[in-house]
Amino acid sequence: MLKSGILAAAGAAIITAAVSTAALADITILAWPGGPAETALRKVVDTYNETSDSKAELLYFSRDNFFDKMLADSAAGSTEFDVMLTATYNVGKYAPFMNPIDDLITEDVLKVFPQSAIDSQAFDGKVYGIPMDLGLHFLYYRTDLIDELLSNDEWKAKYGEISEEYLGTKMEPKMPDAWTWDDFIASALFFTQSINPDSPVRYGTVLQMKNLLFNIMIWQGTAASYGGNWLDADGNITVDSDAYRKGLDIFKKITELEATPGDSNSYEYAEANGAFGTGQVAFFIQWSAAYAEFVNAEDYPAIADKFDITHQPAGPEGPKTHFHALGLGIN
């Protein structure tokens, strides 16, 4: 019943309604707290409870140290939860304390999830989770501001002056899907009022720099686009490299020139969304999950019908993004 419960909830991917309030659940699911992931899973669980003889309820730990607590509890043989979070980047850490679910990966499941998605939840040839969602990064930008920049000769001239002063090269504005990281920096400076008093928004961009794993994932696209990788072919750490120094320099320059809010070192997903959603930021890099939030005009009226998305800026290796899948597996 437990395995079929995961398949019904995750494999069918039905997302409708809100969480059960059953006092005694047959299945307790430890899940990732906050944001669209929690909202969606609550709806899945409610649908499951309405359509199944067994009942499920959700359990949440604090976002801070979530994975450390989940590891400690599962390693100690905790029975507090039956189903637990899996993630591409750490499924191997929890695999010794989980049940493989290869027998769930039927032809029907593969009609819903491609093999690559299933592989994202595997370790040492065994599958430990059913994928729930994919996380990757987009460049979100204000279409009205970019359209004006590309058509207004005075703005173009100012853009050239600012890029020449701060980057040493007189640059011309481009559509965001053609940006390099230098275009990203130049545009961030142009749309920052402390540098360009005529900017209609206060900041060019907003960086997420709280000391947090997920913020490193967002930043990773900078270094990767310059050829940076965490490890070489022999497993040696390679962060002491030109690619990683270049990635750091991009964020450093934007921060020092105050083209991101001054308290960005305390920002993660929610704070960055708030800054862009108020209409005071021209563009930023954010998780794909944010798109579903921003298209809700009632929640973000300041940017309603005024933004679009594209891939991250390119380095010599082209545009790159971190990506991973989150899923659910059996404790």
C-alpha positions as CSV (number, residue, x, y, z in Angstrom):
1,M,0.0,0.0,0.0
2,L,2.9,2.4,0.8
3,K,4.5,2.0,-2.5
4,S,1.2,2.3,-4.4
5,G,0.6,5.4,-2.4
6,I,3.7,7.0,-3.7
7,L,2.9,6.0,-7.2
8,A,-0.6,7.4,-6.9
9,A,0.5,10.7,-5.5
10,A,3.7,11.3,-7.4
11,G,3.5,9.2,-10.6
12,A,0.0,10.3,-11.5
13,A,1.1,13.9,-10.9
14,I,-2.4,15.0,-10.1
15,I,-2.3,18.4,-8.4
16,T,-5.6,19.6,-7.0
17,A,-6.9,20.9,-3.5
18,A,-5.3,21.0,0.0
19,V,-3.7,18.8,2.7
20,S,-5.5,16.3,4.8
21,T,-6.1,16.9,8.5
22,A,-6.5,13.2,9.4
23,A,-5.2,12.7,13.0
24,L,-4.0,9.1,12.3
25,A,-2.4,8.7,8.9
26,D,-1.4,5.4,7.2
27,I,1.4,7.2,5.4
28,T,3.5,10.1,6.8
29,I,5.4,12.1,4.1
30,L,8.5,14.2,5.1
31,A,8.6,16.9,2.4
32,W,10.4,20.1,1.5
33,P,8.9,23.1,3.3
34,G,7.8,26.4,1.6
35,G,7.3,27.7,-1.9
36,P,5.5,26.1,-4.8
37,A,6.8,22.6,-4.0
38,E,4.9,22.6,-0.7
39,T,1.8,24.1,-2.2
40,A,1.7,21.5,-5.0
41,L,2.3,18.5,-2.7
42,R,-0.4,19.6,-0.3
43,K,-2.8,19.4,-3.3
44,V,-1.6,16.0,-4.3
45,V,-2.0,14.6,-0.8
46,D,-5.5,16.0,-0.5
47,T,-6.5,14.3,-3.8
48,Y,-4.9,11.1,-2.7
49,N,-6.9,11.2,0.6
50,E,-10.1,11.8,-1.3
51,T,-9.6,8.9,-3.7
52,S,-7.8,6.3,-1.6
53,D,-8.8,4.0,1.3
54,S,-5.5,4.8,3.1
55,K,-4.7,8.3,4.4
56,A,-1.5,10.4,4.1
57,E,-0.3,13.4,6.0
58,L,2.6,15.7,5.5
59,L,5.5,16.4,8.0
60,Y,7.8,19.3,7.6
61,F,11.2,20.1,9.2
62,S,12.7,23.6,9.2
63,R,14.4,24.6,5.9
64,D,17.6,25.3,7.9
65,N,19.5,22.1,8.3
66,F,16.7,20.1,6.8
67,F,18.9,17.5,5.1
68,D,21.1,17.1,8.2
69,K,18.1,16.3,10.3
70,M,16.6,14.0,7.7
71,L,19.9,12.1,7.5
72,A,20.2,11.8,11.3
73,D,16.6,10.6,11.7
74,S,16.7,8.1,8.9
75,A,20.1,6.7,9.9
76,A,18.8,6.3,13.5
77,G,15.9,4.2,12.2
78,S,13.3,6.8,12.9
79,T,9.7,5.7,12.3
80,E,8.4,9.3,12.4
81,F,8.0,9.3,8.6
82,D,7.4,6.6,5.9
83,V,8.2,8.6,2.8
84,M,11.1,11.1,2.6
85,L,12.5,13.6,0.2
86,T,15.0,12.6,-2.4
87,A,17.2,14.9,-4.5
88,T,19.6,14.3,-7.4
89,Y,22.5,15.9,-5.5
90,N,22.3,13.8,-2.4
91,V,20.3,10.6,-2.9
92,G,23.4,8.5,-2.5
93,K,23.8,9.9,1.1
94,Y,20.4,8.6,2.1
95,A,20.4,5.4,0.0
96,P,21.7,3.1,2.8
97,F,18.6,4.0,4.9
98,M,16.0,3.7,2.1
99,N,14.2,0.9,0.3
100,P,15.0,0.7,-3.5
101,I,11.8,1.0,-5.6
102,D,12.9,-0.5,-8.9
103,D,9.8,-2.7,-8.9
104,L,7.7,0.5,-9.2
105,I,9.3,1.6,-12.5
106,T,6.9,-0.1,-14.8
107,E,6.0,0.8,-18.4
108,D,3.1,2.9,-17.2
109,V,5.5,5.0,-15.0
110,L,7.9,5.4,-18.0
111,K,4.9,6.9,-20.0
112,V,4.8,9.7,-17.4
113,F,8.5,10.1,-16.6
114,P,11.3,9.7,-19.1
115,Q,14.2,7.4,-18.2
116,S,16.5,10.4,-17.6
117,A,14.1,11.7,-14.9
118,I,14.1,8.2,-13.2
119,D,17.9,8.1,-13.4
120,S,18.0,11.4,-11.5
121,Q,16.7,9.5,-8.5
122,A,19.0,6.5,-8.8
123,F,22.3,5.6,-7.1
124,D,24.6,2.6,-7.8
125,G,22.1,1.2,-10.3
126,K,19.1,1.3,-8.0
127,V,16.2,3.7,-8.0
128,Y,15.3,5.3,-4.7
129,G,12.7,8.0,-5.6
130,I,9.8,8.9,-7.8
131,P,10.6,12.3,-9.4
132,M,8.2,15.1,-8.4
133,D,9.7,18.2,-10.1
134,L,12.7,19.5,-11.9
135,G,14.5,22.6,-10.8
136,L,16.6,24.7,-13.1
137,H,17.3,28.4,-13.6
138,F,15.9,31.1,-15.9
139,L,16.8,34.7,-16.5
140,Y,13.6,36.6,-15.7
141,Y,13.5,40.1,-17.2
142,R,11.1,43.0,-17.6
143,T,10.0,43.1,-21.2
144,D,8.8,46.8,-21.1
145,L,12.2,47.9,-19.9
146,I,14.2,45.9,-22.4
147,D,12.0,47.0,-25.2
148,E,12.6,50.6,-24.2
149,L,16.3,50.1,-23.9
150,L,16.5,48.6,-27.4
151,S,14.4,51.4,-29.0
152,N,15.3,54.6,-27.1
153,D,18.5,56.3,-28.6
154,E,19.1,58.3,-25.4
155,W,19.0,55.1,-23.3
156,K,21.3,53.4,-25.8
157,A,23.8,56.2,-25.6
158,K,23.7,56.2,-21.7
159,Y,24.2,52.4,-21.8
160,G,27.3,52.8,-23.9
161,E,28.7,55.4,-21.5
162,I,28.1,53.3,-18.4
163,S,29.5,50.1,-20.0
164,E,32.6,52.0,-21.1
165,E,33.2,53.6,-17.7
166,Y,32.7,50.4,-15.6
167,L,33.7,47.6,-18.0
168,G,36.2,49.3,-20.2
169,T,34.2,48.7,-23.4
170,K,31.5,50.7,-25.1
171,M,28.7,48.2,-25.5
172,E,25.3,48.1,-27.2
173,P,22.2,46.7,-25.6
174,K,20.9,43.3,-26.7
175,M,17.9,41.0,-26.1
176,P,18.5,38.9,-23.0
177,D,18.6,35.7,-25.0
178,A,21.8,37.0,-26.6
179,W,23.5,38.2,-23.4
180,T,26.9,37.3,-22.2
181,W,27.8,37.9,-18.5
182,D,29.3,41.3,-19.5
183,D,25.9,42.2,-21.0
184,F,24.3,41.0,-17.7
185,I,26.6,43.3,-15.7
186,A,26.3,46.3,-18.0
187,S,22.5,46.0,-18.0
188,A,22.5,45.7,-14.2
189,L,24.5,48.9,-13.9
190,F,22.3,50.8,-16.4
191,F,19.1,50.0,-14.6
192,T,20.5,50.9,-11.2
193,Q,19.4,54.4,-10.1
194,S,22.6,55.1,-8.0
195,I,24.5,54.8,-11.3
196,N,21.8,55.9,-13.8
197,P,19.4,58.4,-12.0
198,D,17.0,58.1,-15.0
199,S,16.5,54.4,-14.5
200,P,12.7,53.7,-13.9
201,V,13.6,50.9,-11.4
202,R,15.9,51.1,-8.3
203,Y,18.1,48.1,-9.1
204,G,19.3,46.3,-12.2
205,T,19.3,42.9,-10.6
206,V,18.9,41.0,-7.3
207,L,21.5,38.4,-6.2
208,Q,20.7,35.7,-3.8
209,M,23.8,35.5,-1.5
210,K,22.6,34.0,1.8
211,N,25.1,31.3,2.8
212,L,22.9,28.5,1.5
213,L,23.4,25.4,-0.8
214,F,20.6,26.5,-3.1
215,N,22.1,29.9,-3.7
216,I,25.4,28.2,-4.7
217,M,23.3,26.3,-7.3
218,I,22.0,29.5,-8.8
219,W,25.6,31.0,-8.9
220,Q,27.0,27.8,-10.4
221,G,25.9,28.8,-13.9
222,T,28.4,31.6,-14.0
223,A,31.5,29.3,-13.4
224,A,30.1,26.5,-15.5
225,S,29.7,28.8,-18.5
226,Y,33.4,29.5,-18.3
227,G,34.2,25.8,-18.2
228,G,34.2,25.3,-14.4
229,N,33.4,22.0,-12.9
230,W,33.5,21.0,-9.2
231,L,35.8,18.0,-9.9
232,D,38.2,16.9,-12.6
233,A,38.1,13.4,-14.2
234,D,40.2,12.0,-11.3
235,G,37.9,13.4,-8.7
236,N,40.1,16.3,-7.6
237,I,38.4,19.5,-6.5
238,T,38.9,22.2,-9.2
239,V,37.4,25.3,-7.6
240,D,40.8,27.0,-7.5
241,S,40.5,27.9,-11.2
242,D,40.1,30.8,-13.5
243,A,36.5,29.7,-14.2
244,Y,35.5,29.9,-10.6
245,R,37.3,33.2,-10.0
246,K,35.4,34.6,-13.0
247,G,32.1,33.5,-11.6
248,L,32.9,35.1,-8.3
249,D,34.0,38.3,-9.9
250,I,30.7,38.7,-11.7
251,F,28.8,38.7,-8.4
252,K,31.5,40.7,-6.7
253,K,31.4,43.5,-9.3
254,I,27.6,43.8,-9.1
255,T,27.6,43.8,-5.4
256,E,30.4,46.4,-5.0
257,L,28.7,48.7,-7.5
258,E,25.4,48.3,-5.6
259,A,23.4,47.1,-8.6
260,T,21.7,44.6,-6.2
261,P,20.0,45.5,-2.9
262,G,22.4,46.2,-0.1
263,D,21.1,43.3,2.1
264,S,21.4,40.7,-0.7
265,N,23.7,38.6,1.5
266,S,20.6,37.6,3.5
267,Y,18.5,36.8,0.4
268,E,17.3,33.5,-1.0
269,Y,14.2,32.5,-3.1
270,A,11.5,34.4,-1.3
271,E,13.4,37.7,-0.8
272,A,14.6,37.8,-4.4
273,N,11.1,37.1,-5.7
274,G,9.8,39.9,-3.5
275,A,12.3,42.4,-4.9
276,F,11.5,41.5,-8.6
277,G,7.8,41.2,-8.0
278,T,7.5,44.7,-6.6
279,G,8.7,46.1,-9.9
280,Q,11.9,47.6,-8.6
281,V,14.3,45.2,-10.3
282,A,14.9,44.9,-14.0
283,F,15.9,41.3,-14.2
284,F,17.3,38.4,-12.2
285,I,18.2,34.7,-12.2
286,Q,15.8,32.5,-10.4
287,W,14.5,28.9,-10.1
288,S,12.0,27.7,-12.7
289,A,9.4,27.4,-10.0
290,A,9.0,31.1,-9.7
291,Y,7.4,31.4,-13.1
292,A,4.1,29.9,-11.8
293,E,4.1,32.5,-9.1
294,F,4.9,35.6,-11.3
295,V,2.1,34.8,-13.8
296,N,-0.4,35.3,-11.1
297,A,-1.3,39.0,-11.6
298,E,-3.2,39.2,-8.3
299,D,0.0,38.3,-6.4
300,Y,2.4,40.4,-8.5
301,P,0.4,43.2,-10.1
302,A,3.5,45.4,-10.6
303,I,4.9,43.0,-13.2
304,A,1.8,41.5,-14.6
305,D,2.2,41.0,-18.4
306,K,5.6,42.8,-18.2
307,F,8.1,39.9,-17.9
308,D,9.5,37.0,-19.8
309,I,12.1,34.3,-19.4
310,T,15.1,33.0,-21.2
311,H,18.3,31.0,-20.4
312,Q,21.1,32.4,-18.3
313,P,23.8,34.6,-19.9
314,A,26.5,32.8,-21.8
315,G,30.2,32.4,-21.1
316,P,32.8,30.9,-23.6
317,E,31.1,27.5,-23.1
318,G,27.6,29.0,-23.8
319,P,24.8,29.4,-21.3
320,K,24.7,26.9,-18.5
321,T,22.4,26.1,-15.6
322,H,22.4,23.8,-12.6
323,F,19.5,21.4,-12.6
324,H,18.2,18.6,-10.4
325,A,15.0,16.7,-9.7
326,L,13.3,16.3,-6.3
327,G,11.3,13.2,-5.5
328,L,9.9,11.0,-2.8
329,G,11.3,7.6,-1.6
330,I,10.7,5.1,1.1
331,N,12.4,5.4,4.5
